[in-house]
Amino acid sequence: MNNTFEIFNIKSINLKNELFAGLTVAMTMIPESLSFAILAGLPPLTGLYAAFLMGLITSVLGGRPGMVSGGAGATVVVLMALAASHGIDYLFAAVVLAGLLQFLVGLFKWGKFVRLIPQPVMYGFLNGLAIIIFMAQVVQFKVNTGQGAEWMSGSTLYIMGGLTLLTMLIVIGFPRITKAVPASLIAILVVFGLVSLLGIDTKKVVDIASVSGTLPHLYLPHVPLSWETLQLIFPYSLVMAGVGLVESLLTLNMVDEITASKGNANRESMAQGIANTINGFFGGMGGCAMVAQTLVNLNAGARTRLSSFIGAMTILVIILVGAPFIEQIPMAALVGVMMMVAIGTFQWVSLRIVNKFPKSDIFVGIIVAGITVVLHNLALAVLIGVVVSALVFAWDNAKRIRARKYLDAEGIKHYEIYGPLFFGSTANFLDKFDVLEDPERVILDFKESRVVDMSAVDALNKITERYAAQGKKIELWHLSEDCRSLLKNAAGIVKVNIMEDPTYRVMPGK
């Protein structure tokens, strides 16, 4: 793992790539953070403070260089109902508690369990997220009127659409000229310059909200320190912590694949927790890793912590002094960049090889993508995907248990078991035996099998009792050490006859 302070190791860093990537990330993060804050009914600056604090803390303490964190909609959407019913102070308190929960996950090294997420779930997650990112940009083609938000029409729509298309074309074509400067940053600057020079009337960042403010300051949430408060905020905090960690650790896995390196999931979990806890005490709405901005960062050539650190500091400078400039950036430029990110996020390979996937994997991918798009609940989508994948796996393995049967020269019946014996395969296992017709001595050989769980132990107890009821004896051979331990722990509940494994001696050479 890279050292925490590698951002100061100038010799090993491509400063140009990191600087341009950080600036581009900041440009794309500002409107998104503002939009999510406004969507949740919060002051716009809570979104910018979250982008700054999450980005700064995770860039230094996080477990994945190159990853960008900020005020993500996936987490704040969870807290919208709490803020609407009880006020913003309860939201801040919930963010603090969510941060503490995330820190504990990392401290107890539970972050590694994200590795259990199957590839179809990853495909579904990324495809659903790509659709969400794209649809969030489509919403920017609305304008606020006295009666609410309405879709653009006429020249306003044509201008916005044309500038967005121009941005996308620059992002696609500029890398063919040079990759020295991120194409997304060039696209933003070109469209900004075009609109400014020609005086084109189009939607700008200032039309969403003002981005000027002061340094975030310590703010203790005004909530009663009582058991009732904890009961109220804990469910919200638990869901937010889960959503934030799932999105952050999936993003970490994605960066691992792109960069052919390995991040530290537990360290990232603790960093996310610290960042969210500080968010709650400094007026930020909280957040997690941001897939879109991380992809922007990587596509711009960033590979270290410096780019996300620069991005966070750029957001702070903009809050303090740069707001008049940033507020004039056309939304079409940012929309175009984010649409290209959405297109790049979508796993097109999953469509090309869909006919080569098992039907169960296709089903899982569609389910995960659908829940992600419809409910915007990434944690629920991934959880359901993992559960369905586990059930499919269990069903497939349950059908694979087999038994080779034969009588030896002494008239002893042997059952050589193949495949794992666990809760899903116990029914098939018990059907393999002919208790009434078998001889008085029967041997179960587990050389090619394994006793996995208590359901398997119970199945062994049942088959032993069936043979005992007929006055017959059954023995277990070739049990692995962990299987023996499992049976030993259940000794007070079940009675099985374990035969010491035969020892095969080799005659010494003369």
N, C-alpha and C positions, 0 to 999 in steps of 0.2 A: 504493500500500500504506500502511496506517495505520502511524504511528510506533510503535516498540516500547513507548514509555512513554506511550501514549495512555490507559492505565488511570489515570493521574494527572491527566488533562485533565477535571476534574470538570464543566466547563460543557457539554461535548458528550455527557454520559452521563445516561441515565435511571437514577438511583441506586436508586430503589425496585425497578424491574424487575430490575436487575443483582443487587441484594442478595437478593431473594426467589428468583431463579433459581439463584444460587449455593448458597443453603441447601438448596433442593430437590435439586439435583444431588448435593450431599454426602450427603443422606439416602438417595438411591437407589443411590449408588455403594458405600457401606459394605458392605451385605450381599452385593452382587455380588462385590466384591473379596475379602471373607472366604470366600465360597463357592468361588471359583476357587483361592484359596490352599490351602484344605483339600482340594479335589479333586485338586490336584497333589501332595498329601502334604507341604506346606510349613507352617511356623509361620504362624498367622493374620495376625500383624503384618506379614509380608512383603507381603501383599496391600494392607494399609492404607498402608504406607510407599510402595509403588508408586503407589497412588492419589494420595497427597500429592505425591510428587516429580514424577511425570509431569504432574499438573495444574498445579503451580506453575511448572515450567520452560517448558512449552509455552504457558502463558498469557502469559508475558512474551516468549519468543523465537519462538513459533510463527508460521506464515504465514497463519493463518486465525482472526481474531477470532470468538468465538462457539462455537468448537469445543472439546470437552472430551476430554481424554486421561486415562487411568488404568490400573490393573492389569487388563488385558483377558484374558479366558480364551483368546481366539484365539491369543495369543502364548505364554502359559504352557503350554498343552496341548502345544505343540511340544517343550517342554523336560522334560516329565514323565518320559520314559524315561531321560534323562540324569541327572536328580536321583535317580531310583529306583536306578540302577545304580552311580553314582559319588558321590552325595552332593550336598548343597546348595551346597558351595563351587564345584563344577564348574558348577552352574547359574548362580551369580553371575558366574563367569568368562565363560560363554557369553553372558550378557546384556551384559556390557561389550563383547565383540567384536561382537555384533549391533549395538550402538549405534554403534560405530566404522564399521561397514559402511553403516549408514543415513546417517551424517554424510557419508561419501564420495559417496553417491548424490546428496545435495543439493549438495555442493561442486562436483561435476562436472556439475550441472544435468541430471541424468537423470530428475528427478521429473516433467518435462513429458511423459514417455512415457505417463503415466496417461491423457492425453487420447485415446490410441489405443483406449481401451476402448469398445466399441460400446454403444449404448443397451440392446439385449436383454441384454447381460452385466450392465449396471447393474440392470435389472429383476430378473434372476435372483439377483444378489447380495443386493439388498435384500429380496426375497421370502424367500430362504433364511435370511437373518439374522433376519427377523421371526419365522419359524417357530422358529429356535433360541432367540430371546429368550423366546418364549411357552412353549416346552417346558421351558426352564430354570426358569420360574416354577411350572409344574405339579409339578416335582420337589419344591418346597417343601411339597407336601401329604403328605410323608413324615415320619415321626418315628423318632428313633433308639431302638432297644430293645437289650436285651442281646445279641440274636442278629443285629443289623444294622438297617438302615432298612426300615420297613414303611409301607404306605399307611395314612393315617388312616381311621378308620371311626366310625360312630355320631355322638354329639354333637360330638366333636372335629372331625370332618369338616364337619358342618353349620355349626358356629361359624366355622371357618376360611373355608368357602365363602361364608357370609353376609357376613362382614366384607369379604372380597375383592370381592363383588358390590357392597356398599355403597360401597366405595372407588371402583370403576369408575363407579358412578352419579353420585357427587359430581364426578369428573373430567369426566364428560360434561355434567352439568347446571349446575355452578357458573359456567362462563363466560357462561351466559345471564343470570345475576344481575349479575355484574361481572367484568371482566378485570383489575382493579387488583391482584389477588393471584393467583399461580399456583394453578390448581385442584388440581394434584397435591399442593402443600404443604398446602392446606386439607384435602384428603382424609386425608393422613397425620395431621394434628393432630386432626381430628374423630374418627377411628377410635382414635387413641391416648387421647384424652380419654374416649371411650365405654368402652373396655376398662378404663381406670384407675378411673373413677367407679363402674362396675357390678361391678368385680372379676371380669371375665370371664377364665376360664382358657383361654389360647390360646398358640400358638407365638410366641415373641418372638426378637429379634435375639440375645439372650444364649444362646438354645438352639443357635445355630450356633457361636458362639465369643465369647470376651471381646475387647473392642476397646480396652482400656486398655493403655498402654505409656509409653515414654519417647521423647525426640527420637531420630530416626535418627542414628547415629554412623558414622564412617568405619570400614569393615571391608574389609580386603584379603583376597580369596579365597585360601584356603590350598591352592594347586595348584602343582605343579612348573612352572617357567618353561622348558618344553622343547618340542621339535618334536613329540613324541608327544602332549603336551597339546593343542597347536594342531590336530593332525590329528583328535583326538577331538572337540573342541568346535566346530570350524569348520562341519561340516555342519549341526549344530543351530543355530548362530548365523546361518548363511546363510538357513535356512528361516524362522527367527524374524524376521530383518530383512525378508525378503520379505513374510511375512504381515502384519507390522506396518505396512509402508509401503503395501501394497495397501489394507488396511482404512483407514489414515489418509488416504490420498489420495482414495479413493473417498468417504469421509466429507466431505473438503474439497470435492469436486465437488458433493456433495449440498447442503452448506451454501451453496455458491455459487448454486445454483439457487433455494433457498428464500429467500435474502436479496437476490437479484438483484445480487450484487457478486462480486468476484473475489479469491481467495486466491492465495498464492504457494507452489506445490508444492515448490520447491527449498528455500525457507526452512523450510517445515514439516518436510521430510525431515531437515534439519540439526538442528532443534529436537528432533525425535523421537530422533535419534541421541545428542545431548547428554544428554537425559533418561534414556535407557536406560543409557548409560555411567555416569552418576552413580548410577542405581539399583543397578547391579552392585557399586559401591563403598560403598553405604550400606544394604545389606540389603534392597533391594526386588526383587520378582520380575520387574520390567520390565512393559512394556505398550505401548499404542498409543492411537489415537483410539477413543472409544467411541460407537458410533452411537446407542444407546439414550439415554445420558446427554446427548449433543449435542442430540437431539430434545427431550428434557425441557427443556434449557436454552433452546432456540429457542422452544418452545411457551410458555415462561414470559415471553417478551418480551426476552430477552437478545440483544444484538447486538455487544457489545464483549468485550475481554479481562477486564474486571473481574469478570464473573460466574464464570468458570472460576478466576480468582485467588481469589475469595472461597470458592468451593467447596473448593479445595485447602487454604486456611488453616482452614476450618471442620473439615475432616478432621483436621488437626493438633491443633486445640483439643480435638476429641472424643477423640483418642488420649491427650492429656495430662490433661484434666480432665472432659470431658463424657461419658465412657463410661457411668457409672451411669444417665444419662438415656436415651441412645441405645439401650442394651441392652434397655430396656423397651418399645421401639416394637414393636407387633405386626407380625409378618411379613406378615400378610394385607394390611396397608396398602401395604407396599412391593410385594408381589406384584400387587396391583390396579393400582398405578401403572405397573409395568413391563408388565403385560398390555395396558394401553391404549397404551403406547408401541409394543408389538409390532403391535397393530392399526393404529396410525398409520403404522408403517414399511412395512407391506405395501403394495405398489403395486397397489391395486385397479383402477386404470385399465388395467393390463396384462390384466386379465380381461375388461374391457368391450370392449376393442378387439382382442382376440385374433384374431377372425375377419378383421381387417383387416391383420394382420401377415403377411409372407411365412412360409411353413412353416419355412424354415430359421431364421428369427429366433425362432419359437416353440420350436423344438428346442433352440436355444442357451440360451434363458432357462430351460427345464426342466432341461437338463443342469447349468447353473451352480447353480441352486437345489438340485437333488438332491445334488450333491457337497458344497455348503455344509452341508446338513442332515445328511447321512450321515457325512461325514468331518470336519466342522468345520474343514476346511482351505480357508480363503478364498483363499489365494494360488493353490493348485492349481485351485480352481474357476474363478477369473478367468482363469488362464493357459489352461486348456482352452477356456474360452469364447472368448477372443481368437483362439486358434489355429483353432478350428472356424469362427469368423466370417471369419477371413482366408482359409481354404480355400474357403469358400462364395463370397466376393468374387472370389477368383482364378478359380474355375470360371465364375462368371457373366460375368466380363470376357473369359475365354478364348473364350467363344462369340460375342462381339460383334465380333471382328475380321472385316472384310469387304474386298473388293477390287472396285473398279469398273474394268472392262477396256474398252479401245477402241483402234482403229488410227487414227493421224492421217494427214494428207494425204501425208506422206513415207513412209508404210508402217512407222512405228515403233509398237511395241506399248506402250501405257501401262497401268500398274497403279496406280490411286490407292487407297492403303491407308487404311482407316478403323478406328479402335480401337487400343489400346495393344498393342505387340509385346513380350511378356515370356514368362517360362518356361511359363506356362499356355497361351499362345496360339500358340506356335511350330509345333506340329503342324498346326493349322488353317491357319496362314499358308503353310506349305510346300505344302499341298494345293491352294492357289489357282492355281498356275502350271502351264502346259502347255508344258514346256521343248521338247519335240520339235516341236510345231507352230508355236511362236512364231517371228517373223522374227529376223534377225541382230542387231538392236538393240532392246533392251528398257529401258524406264524405269520405275523404282519411285518413285512420288511420295508422300512422307511428310508432305505439308502438313497432313493431318488425322490423323496418327498420331504415335507416339513410340517410339523404341527405349529400352527401360527397363533391361534387365539384360544380363549376359553370355550368357544363353541366347538372347536376341534377337540379339546380335552373332554368335553361333555359327550361328543360323538364316540370317542374311544371308550368312555365309561359305559355307554349304552351297549356297544357291541360286546364288551366284556361281560356285561350282565346277561345278554342274550345267550352267549355261549355257556356261561355258568349255569343258567337255568336248565340247560340241556345236559349238564354234567360234563361239559367239555372245557378244555383249557386253551387260552389264547395268549400268545407272547408277542411282545414288540421288540423288533431288532433294529439296529443301526439308527437309533435316534441321535440327532446332533445334541451338542451340549446345551444349547438354548432350549431345545424341546424337552430335554430331561429336567431342566430347571423349571420350566413351566408346569410340567407334571408333578414335580416335587412340591411346588407351591400349592398345588391343588390336592395334596395328599389327603387332607381331611374331608374333602368333598367327593372325590372320585377314587375308585380302586381299579388300577390297571396293573397288569403283570409285565414288568419290564425285564426282558432277558438281557443279561450282559452280552455285549457284542462278541461274537467269536473272534479269537485272535489267530491270525494266519501267520505261521512261522515259515521262514525260508531256511531250507537246509544249508548249512555252511559248506563251502567248497572245500575239497580235499587238497 
